[in-house]
Amino acid sequence: MTVVEQRYRAVLAVEQGEPRCHVAAQFDVSRQTLSRLLRPERRPGRRCGRTGAFRNTQG
């Protein structure tokens, strides 16, 4: 599993109701990293940063 796949699955697990601390341990990432991945501005297709531009949703 690539790092991108690992992070994607970790985010999905939290969104499905798993506690962040359990998901972080399961996927071997820190709780802080998991929280950063869950921020709206880090999600594809969302507005980001000061520019208000949309993030690239491709690849």
N, CA, C and O of each residue as an XYZ file, in Angstrom:
236
protein
N       0.855     -1.163      0.000
C       0.000      0.000      0.000
C       0.911      1.239      0.000
O       1.842      1.339      0.799
N       0.624      2.166     -0.903
C       1.405      3.399     -0.962
C       1.015      4.328      0.185
O      -0.004      4.118      0.843
N       1.819      5.340      0.417
C       1.538      6.304      1.474
C       0.219      7.022      1.197
O      -0.561      7.276      2.115
N      -0.024      7.345     -0.066
C      -1.262      8.035     -0.432
C      -2.469      7.150     -0.128
O      -3.464      7.626      0.419
N      -2.388      5.873     -0.477
C      -3.487      4.941     -0.190
C      -3.686      4.794      1.315
O      -4.817      4.756      1.800
N      -2.584      4.713      2.041
C      -2.656      4.578      3.498
C      -3.372      5.777      4.111
O      -4.246      5.612      4.962
N      -3.008      6.969      3.685
C      -3.628      8.173      4.230
C      -5.093      8.266      3.836
O      -5.928      8.677      4.641
N      -5.407      7.890      2.610
C      -6.795      7.906      2.145
C      -7.648      6.968      2.995
O      -8.743      7.331      3.423
N      -7.143      5.766      3.234
C      -7.896      4.796      4.039
C      -8.038      5.259      5.484
O      -9.061      5.006      6.120
N      -7.027      5.930      6.001
C      -7.104      6.452      7.363
C      -8.193      7.514      7.463
O      -8.971      7.520      8.418
N      -8.251      8.411      6.481
C      -9.289      9.451      6.480
C     -10.666      8.821      6.374
O     -11.588      9.234      7.077
N     -10.822      7.827      5.507
C     -12.112      7.146      5.375
C     -12.530      6.493      6.689
O     -13.700      6.551      7.068
N     -11.588      5.878      7.379
C     -11.910      5.215      8.644
C     -12.437      6.219      9.668
O     -13.397      5.931     10.382
N     -11.813      7.397      9.742
C     -12.281      8.419     10.681
C     -13.656      8.917     10.271
O     -14.530      9.106     11.117
N     -13.850      9.131      8.976
C     -15.150      9.605      8.495
C     -16.260      8.584      8.735
O     -17.433      8.950      8.797
N     -15.899      7.311      8.869
C     -16.887      6.269      9.144
C     -17.115      6.071     10.631
O     -17.871      5.187     11.035
N     -16.455      6.903     11.460
C     -16.742      6.878     12.887
C     -15.688      6.265     13.788
O     -15.866      6.236     15.005
N     -14.605      5.780     13.226
C     -13.542      5.218     14.070
C     -12.858      6.347     14.841
O     -12.665      7.431     14.291
N     -12.492      6.119     16.086
C     -11.783      7.144     16.859
C     -10.423      7.460     16.231
O      -9.711      6.569     15.767
N     -10.085      8.739     16.229
C      -8.828      9.167     15.594
C      -7.611      8.477     16.198
O      -6.692      8.097     15.472
N      -7.595      8.311     17.515
C      -6.421      7.686     18.145
C      -6.254      6.239     17.694
O      -5.127      5.773     17.523
N      -7.363      5.520     17.499
C      -7.279      4.138     17.028
C      -6.817      4.072     15.580
O      -5.996      3.230     15.218
N      -7.350      4.964     14.757
C      -6.972      4.991     13.341
C      -5.501      5.360     13.204
O      -4.784      4.767     12.399
N      -5.051      6.327     13.978
C      -3.649      6.739     13.919
C      -2.729      5.565     14.260
O      -1.717      5.354     13.591
N      -3.073      4.815     15.280
C      -2.265      3.658     15.663
C      -2.321      2.570     14.593
O      -1.301      1.961     14.269
N      -3.494      2.329     14.055
C      -3.677      1.284     13.045
C      -2.862      1.568     11.781
O      -2.279      0.657     11.194
N      -2.827      2.833     11.370
C      -2.141      3.197     10.133
C      -0.745      3.772     10.380
O      -0.093      4.245      9.449
N      -0.295      3.730     11.618
C       1.050      4.147     11.992
C       1.348      5.589     11.583
O       2.398      5.885     11.012
N       0.402      6.477     11.889
C       0.603      7.918     11.703
C       0.274      8.590     13.029
O      -0.443      8.031     13.859
N       0.798      9.785     13.217
C       0.492     10.500     14.462
C      -0.926     11.061     14.404
O      -1.488     11.253     13.326
N      -1.488     11.319     15.568
C      -2.812     11.940     15.623
C      -2.787     13.316     14.981
O      -3.761     13.746     14.364
N      -1.661     14.001     15.134
C      -1.526     15.330     14.548
C      -1.556     15.263     13.019
O      -2.199     16.087     12.369
N      -0.865     14.290     12.459
C      -0.876     14.114     10.998
C      -2.274     13.781     10.522
O      -2.727     14.314      9.510
N      -2.955     12.916     11.230
C      -4.312     12.545     10.857
C      -5.235     13.757     10.920
O      -6.070     13.942     10.035
N      -5.098     14.573     11.940
C      -5.916     15.782     12.042
C      -5.632     16.732     10.885
O      -6.551     17.359     10.357
N      -4.369     16.841     10.488
C      -4.000     17.700      9.367
C      -4.623     17.187      8.073
O      -5.087     17.977      7.251
N      -4.636     15.874      7.889
C      -5.234     15.291      6.679
C      -6.738     15.507      6.622
O      -7.323     15.537      5.539
N      -7.361     15.656      7.778
C      -8.812     15.828      7.842
C      -9.258     17.279      7.697
O     -10.456     17.544      7.597
N      -8.328     18.213      7.684
C      -8.704     19.625      7.536
C      -9.348     19.858      6.180
O      -8.886     19.318      5.175
N     -10.407     20.653      6.140
C     -11.112     20.890      4.868
C     -10.221     21.449      3.767
O     -10.400     21.102      2.600
N      -9.267     22.306      4.112
C      -8.439     22.904      3.070
C      -7.455     21.909      2.456
O      -6.861     22.195      1.416
N      -7.276     20.753      3.080
C      -6.383     19.727      2.543
C      -7.111     18.721      1.658
O      -6.470     17.882      1.026
N      -8.434     18.792      1.604
C      -9.224     17.825      0.862
C      -9.354     18.254     -0.587
O      -9.560     19.440     -0.847
N      -9.241     17.333     -1.546
C      -9.387     17.679     -2.964
C     -10.754     18.281     -3.263
O     -11.760     17.882     -2.677
N     -10.781     19.236     -4.171
C     -12.030     19.837     -4.589
C     -12.536     20.925     -3.676
O     -13.623     21.462     -3.893
N     -11.773     21.258     -2.665
C     -12.178     22.305     -1.733
C     -11.361     23.563     -2.008
O     -10.260     23.497     -2.555
N     -11.913     24.701     -1.622
C     -11.146     25.942     -1.735
C     -10.001     25.896     -0.734
O     -10.126     25.346      0.360
N      -8.890     26.485     -1.134
C      -7.735     26.407     -0.253
C      -7.027     27.747     -0.114
O      -7.132     28.628     -0.968
N      -6.315     27.864      0.975
C      -5.423     28.980      1.190
C      -6.047     30.358      1.065
O      -7.266     30.522      1.126
N      -5.192     31.323      0.891
C      -5.620     32.715      0.814
C      -6.208     33.060     -0.544
O      -6.989     34.005     -0.659
N      -5.843     32.307     -1.572
C      -6.293     32.654     -2.917
C      -7.748     32.293     -3.152
O      -8.410     32.911     -3.985
N      -8.255     31.306     -2.434
C      -9.633     30.859     -2.635
C      -9.780     29.982     -3.865
O     -10.896     29.662     -4.274
N      -8.655     29.593     -4.456
C      -8.686     28.741     -5.643
C      -9.042     27.315     -5.236
O      -8.828     26.915     -4.092
N      -9.582     26.562     -6.172
C      -9.886     25.170     -5.908
C      -8.630     24.330     -6.052
O      -7.803     24.577     -6.929
N      -8.493     23.335     -5.186
C      -7.373     22.400     -5.302
C      -7.609     21.490     -6.493
O      -8.748     21.243     -6.890
N      -6.532     21.003     -7.047
C      -6.594     20.078     -8.162
C      -7.172     18.757     -7.685
O      -6.664     18.180     -6.723
N      -8.209     18.268     -8.324
C      -8.814     16.994     -7.924
C      -8.298     15.847     -8.766
O      -8.703     14.704     -8.554
N      -7.421     16.114     -9.708
C      -6.858     15.072    -10.560
C      -5.507     14.648    -10.019
O      -4.662     15.486     -9.701
N      -5.303     13.305     -9.912
C      -4.038     12.712     -9.552
C      -3.336     13.386     -8.502
O      -2.246     12.963     -8.118
